[in-house]
Amino acid sequence: MPRFKATMKRAFRIALLAAIASLPAAFAHAEQPPASPARAREHAEEPPLAPFESPEPAEPALLDELVAFVQRELDILPAYTCSDAVFLRRAYLDVIGTLPTPREVQDFLDDPDPEKRPALIDELMERDEFADCWALKWGDLLRVKAEFPINLWPNGVQAYHRFIHESIRTNKPYDRFVRELLTSSGSNYRVPAVNFYRAIQGRGSSAIAGAVALTFMGARWEKWPPERRSNLEAFFSRVSFKGTAEWKEEIVFLNPAPCGTLECVFPDGSGTSIPEGTDPRRVFADWLISPRNQWFSRNIVNRVWSWLMGRGIIHEPDDLRPDNPPSNPYLLAYLEWELARGGFDLRRIFRLILNSRTWQQSSIPRSIRPEAGALFAYYPVRQHSAEVLGDMLRRICGVREDYVSMIPEPFTFIPADRRCITLSDGSITSPFLELFGRPPRDTGLESERNSAPSDAQRLFLLNSSGLQKGLAQSRWLRNLAKAGMKDHRRVISMLYLTILSREPTRDEIETVEKHFAGNAVKGQDAAADLAWALINTKEFLCRH
């Protein structure tokens, strides 16, 4: 009998999921593959689709005009502007990696202020979660990891992560941030920026030069000709390392041995003479962070664009080379100019992109041209990162994460209720994070993170006893079910606001109410079943 009841309950949940997913108005946009506009609407002149699109077009900025200029050349029609509900959810998840609360959703949707979107962007960028979310991204690029093959060890990781987090929180100018990473010397415990050199696989000038080129120039150094590689190596040929009596501490310093004048050639082909007693790293840093150096500005604005838009203007974002041209050179040049003009303020670039009509457009294409995705004619649907998705499920289901690490406690003990986006060490992981593509942080390549959906992930979400137990025992679901015992619509509305950050449509309410009325499921079980069904939709699992 217990097995029969469990089978019937599972059959009910599957039926509920199928019923919800069958509503075309609600989930047509979520079926859109990340890289292909093949499922665009049949006719470009079709009206905006509620509740995902807005009939009121956003005011285009100069950035949008540059995007539209290239689109018009190929007769590509951009998507409609996204609705307020979609904008709110997208802004929270893209900017701070956090779901909005139902109260935040309702307050934003009820706000008549026409300037509420820019105001929300400014508000989110001042929240603590902004630094948490983007320190996580920089942790990937800068290889913040205690264990093999990086071997920073816990003390080094903590110092390095604090430096990155504080730089983001205080909005340190990007050129100053990079200069500190490239030119610092001292203990990796007491001078956190020197961990840039420690977090490289290798101690030779070749390994260092390769990491510098990849991280700050977006160039895959191994594709350069040998002479050009050796020229870059010369700037880091005097970097040395030595240990201390403290456990795993290491000093990064400039070799004091006499070397005479050092003749060096920059990656752009210009030469320089570095007199003895001058740190070659400082000379290189001066060249790199110059506003006139396209390598520097182009790399970071292209990365920021790819982080927010799902694809770089130059694709891949860490493969900048002459034979890999930008899809929109005017847009890239404009962002480079704005970065230098603004004193290398990265938040300025974030605001330009987030306030643009391009970022705020719908994920439903209006053009079937294959170039539409590369020319940013719609917002690309893509699955959430492992850390963000883990935090979303924790908030809804109350599931605690079992973090693991090769390094024994107490150095790496992480409480089970710690948010995933606040993890500083790439070595600390969990089965969930591994399943959903958290990067190993071994190379600093963007491609290390794999957010592509897989069959194993879908099976986990459909069958996880931990998720189902969390929903069954959820206190907030129990209170919600009690409060809405005689009002199913209130329960349905709150679940949609909590999980999908929007109100349900009339068709969705009718479908769910009919399904509930036809089954002997009541109270918290009914609420848990609807929550489980919504969690398994693409609208929840994907950025859209």
BANU-840161 format. One line per 3 residues: number of its first residue (from 1); their letters; for each residue x, y, z of C-alpha. Coordinates in steps of 0.2 Angstrom, whole numbers. Layout:
<recs>
NUM	A	X,Y,Z ~ ...;
</recs>
This chain:
<recs>
1	MPR	0,0,0 ~ 14,13,4 ~ 22,9,-13;
4	FKA	5,11,-22 ~ 2,28,-13 ~ 20,34,-18;
7	TMK	17,29,-36 ~ 0,38,-37 ~ 8,53,-29;
10	RAF	22,53,-42 ~ 10,51,-56 ~ 0,66,-50;
13	RIA	15,76,-49 ~ 20,71,-67 ~ 3,75,-73;
16	LLA	3,92,-65 ~ 20,96,-72 ~ 14,91,-90;
19	AIA	-2,101,-88 ~ 8,117,-83 ~ 21,114,-96;
22	SLP	7,112,-110 ~ 2,131,-108 ~ 10,138,-123;
25	AAF	8,156,-118 ~ 18,154,-102 ~ 32,143,-108;
28	AHA	35,146,-127 ~ 49,158,-123 ~ 57,145,-111;
31	EQP	58,132,-125 ~ 70,144,-135 ~ 87,135,-136;
34	PAS	102,146,-130 ~ 111,148,-147 ~ 98,146,-160;
37	PAR	83,157,-165 ~ 75,143,-174 ~ 59,143,-163;
40	ARE	56,162,-166 ~ 37,167,-168 ~ 30,163,-185;
43	HAE	27,181,-189 ~ 38,196,-184 ~ 22,207,-183;
46	EPP	14,197,-169 ~ 10,207,-154 ~ 20,206,-138;
49	LAP	17,190,-128 ~ 10,193,-110 ~ 16,191,-97;
52	FES	34,191,-104 ~ 34,206,-116 ~ 30,224,-115;
55	PEP	20,233,-128 ~ 30,249,-123 ~ 47,250,-132;
58	AEP	61,255,-121 ~ 70,272,-125 ~ 85,267,-136;
61	ALL	102,273,-130 ~ 118,276,-141 ~ 123,258,-137;
64	DEL	106,252,-144 ~ 108,262,-160 ~ 125,254,-163;
67	VAF	118,237,-160 ~ 103,241,-172 ~ 114,248,-185;
70	VQR	122,231,-189 ~ 105,222,-187 ~ 97,233,-200;
73	ELD	111,229,-212 ~ 106,211,-212 ~ 87,214,-210;
76	ILP	86,207,-193 ~ 72,213,-182 ~ 75,215,-163;
79	AYT	64,207,-150 ~ 51,217,-140 ~ 56,224,-123;
82	CSD	53,212,-109 ~ 39,215,-96 ~ 42,222,-79;
85	AVF	41,205,-71 ~ 54,197,-83 ~ 65,213,-80;
88	LRR	64,211,-61 ~ 69,193,-61 ~ 82,195,-74;
91	AYL	90,210,-65 ~ 91,201,-48 ~ 98,185,-55;
94	DVI	110,193,-67 ~ 116,207,-56 ~ 116,199,-38;
97	GTL	113,180,-42 ~ 98,180,-30 ~ 79,178,-32;
100	PTP	68,193,-28 ~ 56,190,-13 ~ 37,190,-17;
103	REV	36,207,-8 ~ 50,214,-19 ~ 41,208,-34;
106	QDF	24,215,-29 ~ 32,232,-25 ~ 41,233,-41;
109	LDD	26,228,-52 ~ 14,241,-42 ~ 27,255,-44;
112	PDP	21,267,-57 ~ 37,277,-58 ~ 44,277,-76;
115	EKR	61,277,-70 ~ 60,262,-58 ~ 71,251,-69;
118	PAL	86,262,-68 ~ 83,264,-50 ~ 82,246,-47;
121	IDE	99,243,-56 ~ 107,256,-45 ~ 100,248,-29;
124	LME	105,231,-34 ~ 123,236,-37 ~ 124,243,-20;
127	RDE	119,227,-11 ~ 131,216,-3 ~ 126,202,-14;
130	FAD	133,211,-29 ~ 151,209,-22 ~ 147,191,-17;
133	CWA	141,187,-35 ~ 155,195,-45 ~ 169,189,-33;
136	LKW	163,172,-37 ~ 165,176,-56 ~ 183,183,-53;
139	GDL	187,169,-42 ~ 185,158,-58 ~ 196,169,-69;
142	LRV	209,172,-55 ~ 210,153,-50 ~ 205,155,-32;
145	KAE	208,137,-26 ~ 217,129,-11 ~ 220,112,-18;
148	FPI	230,104,-33 ~ 235,110,-46 ~ 234,128,-39;
151	NLW	238,124,-21 ~ 235,142,-13 ~ 230,133,3;
154	PNG	216,140,14 ~ 225,155,21 ~ 230,161,4;
157	VQA	213,158,-3 ~ 205,168,11 ~ 217,183,9;
160	YHR	215,182,-10 ~ 196,181,-10 ~ 195,196,3;
163	FIH	206,206,-9 ~ 194,203,-24 ~ 178,205,-14;
166	ESI	184,221,-6 ~ 189,228,-23 ~ 172,224,-30;
169	RTN	163,231,-15 ~ 172,248,-15 ~ 172,249,-34;
172	KPY	190,250,-36 ~ 195,256,-53 ~ 199,242,-64;
175	DRF	216,248,-70 ~ 222,250,-51 ~ 215,232,-47;
178	VRE	226,225,-61 ~ 241,235,-57 ~ 240,229,-39;
181	LLT	239,211,-45 ~ 254,212,-57 ~ 266,223,-47;
184	SSG	264,217,-29 ~ 277,208,-19 ~ 278,200,-2;
187	SNY	269,187,8 ~ 254,179,0 ~ 246,179,17;
190	RVP	249,198,21 ~ 249,205,3 ~ 234,197,-4;
193	AVN	237,203,-22 ~ 253,192,-24 ~ 242,177,-24;
196	FYR	239,181,-43 ~ 257,173,-45 ~ 254,159,-33;
199	AIQ	238,154,-42 ~ 247,149,-58 ~ 252,131,-63;
202	GRG	270,134,-63 ~ 283,146,-57 ~ 292,150,-73;
205	SSA	291,165,-83 ~ 282,156,-97 ~ 268,150,-86;
208	IAG	266,168,-78 ~ 266,176,-96 ~ 252,164,-102;
211	AVA	241,168,-87 ~ 244,187,-89 ~ 239,186,-107;
214	LTF	224,176,-104 ~ 217,185,-89 ~ 221,203,-94;
217	MGA	222,203,-113 ~ 209,189,-117 ~ 223,181,-127;
220	RWE	227,162,-128 ~ 246,164,-127 ~ 249,147,-134;
223	KWP	243,153,-151 ~ 256,167,-152 ~ 272,164,-162;
226	PER	287,159,-152 ~ 296,176,-153 ~ 281,185,-147;
229	RSN	279,173,-132 ~ 297,175,-127 ~ 296,194,-128;
232	LEA	281,194,-115 ~ 291,181,-104 ~ 305,194,-102;
235	FFS	294,205,-92 ~ 292,192,-79 ~ 309,183,-79;
238	RVS	314,190,-63 ~ 299,185,-52 ~ 305,173,-39;
241	FKG	297,163,-24 ~ 303,157,-7 ~ 295,149,7;
244	TAE	295,154,26 ~ 293,146,43 ~ 274,148,43;
247	WKE	264,134,36 ~ 262,135,17 ~ 267,154,17;
250	EIV	276,160,1 ~ 285,176,-3 ~ 284,183,-20;
253	FLN	298,195,-24 ~ 309,202,-38 ~ 326,193,-40;
256	PAP	339,205,-34 ~ 354,198,-44 ~ 362,210,-55;
259	CGT	355,209,-73 ~ 360,225,-82 ~ 348,234,-94;
262	LEC	334,223,-100 ~ 328,225,-118 ~ 310,221,-119;
265	VFP	297,221,-133 ~ 278,224,-129 ~ 265,213,-137;
268	DGS	260,227,-149 ~ 278,226,-156 ~ 285,242,-148;
271	GTS	301,241,-138 ~ 308,247,-122 ~ 324,247,-112;
274	IPE	322,244,-93 ~ 337,250,-83 ~ 344,239,-68;
277	GTD	334,242,-52 ~ 317,245,-61 ~ 304,231,-59;
280	PRR	300,225,-77 ~ 282,221,-71 ~ 279,239,-67;
283	VFA	284,244,-85 ~ 273,231,-92 ~ 258,236,-81;
286	DWL	261,254,-87 ~ 259,249,-105 ~ 245,237,-102;
289	ISP	233,249,-92 ~ 236,264,-103 ~ 219,270,-110;
292	RNQ	227,269,-128 ~ 230,250,-126 ~ 216,241,-134;
295	WFS	221,225,-128 ~ 216,230,-110 ~ 200,239,-112;
298	RNI	194,227,-126 ~ 196,212,-115 ~ 187,217,-100;
301	VNR	172,226,-109 ~ 170,211,-120 ~ 170,199,-105;
304	VWS	157,210,-95 ~ 146,210,-111 ~ 147,191,-112;
307	WLM	143,189,-93 ~ 127,199,-95 ~ 122,194,-113;
310	GRG	128,176,-114 ~ 140,179,-128 ~ 154,191,-131;
313	IIH	155,203,-145 ~ 171,194,-149 ~ 167,175,-146;
316	EPD	174,167,-136 ~ 178,181,-124 ~ 195,174,-119;
319	DLR	201,171,-137 ~ 205,189,-144 ~ 215,188,-160;
322	PDN	216,196,-177 ~ 207,182,-186 ~ 192,182,-173;
325	PPS	184,198,-177 ~ 170,206,-167 ~ 152,204,-173;
328	NPY	149,222,-170 ~ 165,232,-170 ~ 156,249,-167;
331	LLA	148,243,-151 ~ 165,236,-145 ~ 174,252,-149;
334	YLE	160,262,-140 ~ 162,252,-124 ~ 181,253,-124;
337	WEL	179,272,-126 ~ 167,273,-111 ~ 178,263,-100;
340	ARG	193,274,-103 ~ 182,290,-102 ~ 175,284,-85;
343	GFD	191,281,-77 ~ 190,262,-79 ~ 175,261,-68;
346	LRR	167,244,-72 ~ 151,248,-63 ~ 149,262,-77;
349	IFR	150,248,-90 ~ 137,237,-80 ~ 125,252,-80;
352	LIL	127,255,-98 ~ 123,237,-103 ~ 109,234,-90;
355	NSR	100,250,-94 ~ 101,247,-113 ~ 86,241,-123;
358	TWQ	97,227,-129 ~ 99,219,-112 ~ 81,223,-108;
361	QSS	73,214,-123 ~ 63,199,-123 ~ 71,181,-125;
364	IPR	58,178,-139 ~ 66,181,-156 ~ 57,191,-170;
367	SIR	69,185,-183 ~ 73,168,-190 ~ 90,174,-197;
370	PEA	104,163,-190 ~ 115,178,-186 ~ 101,185,-174;
373	GAL	109,178,-159 ~ 127,184,-163 ~ 120,201,-166;
376	FAY	111,202,-150 ~ 93,203,-157 ~ 86,194,-142;
379	YPV	91,190,-124 ~ 98,172,-124 ~ 90,159,-114;
382	RQH	103,149,-103 ~ 103,139,-88 ~ 108,147,-71;
385	SAE	125,143,-64 ~ 127,129,-52 ~ 129,141,-37;
388	VLG	115,152,-41 ~ 103,137,-44 ~ 109,129,-28;
391	DML	104,145,-18 ~ 87,146,-27 ~ 83,129,-22;
394	RRI	89,131,-5 ~ 77,146,-2 ~ 62,137,-9;
397	CGV	65,119,-3 ~ 76,122,13 ~ 89,109,7;
400	RED	105,111,16 ~ 121,108,5 ~ 134,95,11;
403	YVS	151,104,6 ~ 166,93,4 ~ 185,96,2;
406	MIP	201,86,2 ~ 208,98,15 ~ 203,92,33;
409	EPF	193,103,45 ~ 194,115,53 ~ 203,125,39;
412	TFI	189,122,26 ~ 174,118,37 ~ 159,127,28;
415	PAD	142,127,37 ~ 128,118,27 ~ 117,134,26;
418	RRC	131,144,18 ~ 125,152,2 ~ 134,145,-13;
421	ITL	138,162,-21 ~ 149,166,-5 ~ 160,151,-7;
424	SDG	178,158,-9 ~ 187,142,-12 ~ 186,132,-28;
427	SIT	191,116,-20 ~ 176,116,-8 ~ 161,109,-18;
430	SPF	146,97,-16 ~ 138,84,-27 ~ 125,96,-33;
433	LEL	138,109,-38 ~ 148,96,-47 ~ 132,89,-56;
436	FGR	128,107,-62 ~ 144,112,-69 ~ 154,122,-56;
439	PPR	172,125,-64 ~ 187,117,-57 ~ 197,134,-57;
442	DTG	212,126,-64 ~ 216,137,-80 ~ 206,153,-79;
445	LES	197,149,-95 ~ 178,154,-97 ~ 175,137,-104;
448	ERN	179,128,-88 ~ 161,132,-82 ~ 148,121,-90;
451	SAP	130,127,-88 ~ 123,117,-102 ~ 108,106,-96;
454	SDA	110,87,-95 ~ 100,72,-93 ~ 108,69,-77;
457	QRL	102,86,-70 ~ 84,83,-76 ~ 83,66,-68;
460	FLL	90,74,-52 ~ 77,88,-51 ~ 63,76,-55;
463	NSS	68,62,-43 ~ 78,70,-29 ~ 71,64,-12;
466	GLQ	80,78,-4 ~ 71,91,-14 ~ 54,82,-11;
469	KGL	57,80,7 ~ 62,98,9 ~ 46,103,1;
472	AQS	36,91,11 ~ 43,98,27 ~ 44,116,22;
475	RWL	38,128,36 ~ 34,142,24 ~ 24,130,13;
478	RNL	14,124,28 ~ 10,142,33 ~ 5,146,16;
481	AKA	-6,131,14 ~ -15,135,31 ~ -17,153,26;
484	GMK	-25,149,10 ~ -35,134,15 ~ -51,141,7;
487	DHR	-42,151,-6 ~ -33,141,-19 ~ -29,156,-29;
490	RVI	-19,164,-15 ~ -9,149,-13 ~ -6,148,-32;
493	SML	-2,166,-33 ~ 11,166,-19 ~ 20,151,-26;
496	YLT	21,159,-43 ~ 28,175,-35 ~ 41,165,-25;
499	ILS	47,153,-38 ~ 44,162,-55 ~ 44,180,-49;
502	REP	27,184,-57 ~ 9,182,-56 ~ 1,167,-64;
505	TRD	-9,170,-80 ~ -28,166,-80 ~ -25,150,-90;
508	EIE	-12,144,-77 ~ -24,147,-63 ~ -38,138,-71;
511	TVE	-27,123,-76 ~ -20,121,-58 ~ -37,123,-50;
514	KHF	-45,110,-61 ~ -30,98,-58 ~ -32,101,-39;
517	AGN	-51,99,-39 ~ -49,82,-48 ~ -37,74,-36;
520	AVK	-38,69,-17 ~ -23,81,-13 ~ -25,95,-1;
523	GQD	-16,107,10 ~ 3,107,10 ~ 4,92,-1;
526	AAA	-5,102,-15 ~ 6,117,-12 ~ 22,106,-12;
529	DLA	16,97,-29 ~ 14,114,-37 ~ 30,120,-31;
532	WAL	39,104,-37 ~ 31,106,-54 ~ 36,124,-56;
535	INT	54,120,-50 ~ 55,108,-65 ~ 50,120,-78;
538	KEF	63,129,-89 ~ 56,146,-84 ~ 63,142,-67;
541	LCR	79,134,-72 ~ 84,146,-85 ~ 89,165,-86;
544	H	77,172,-98;
</recs>
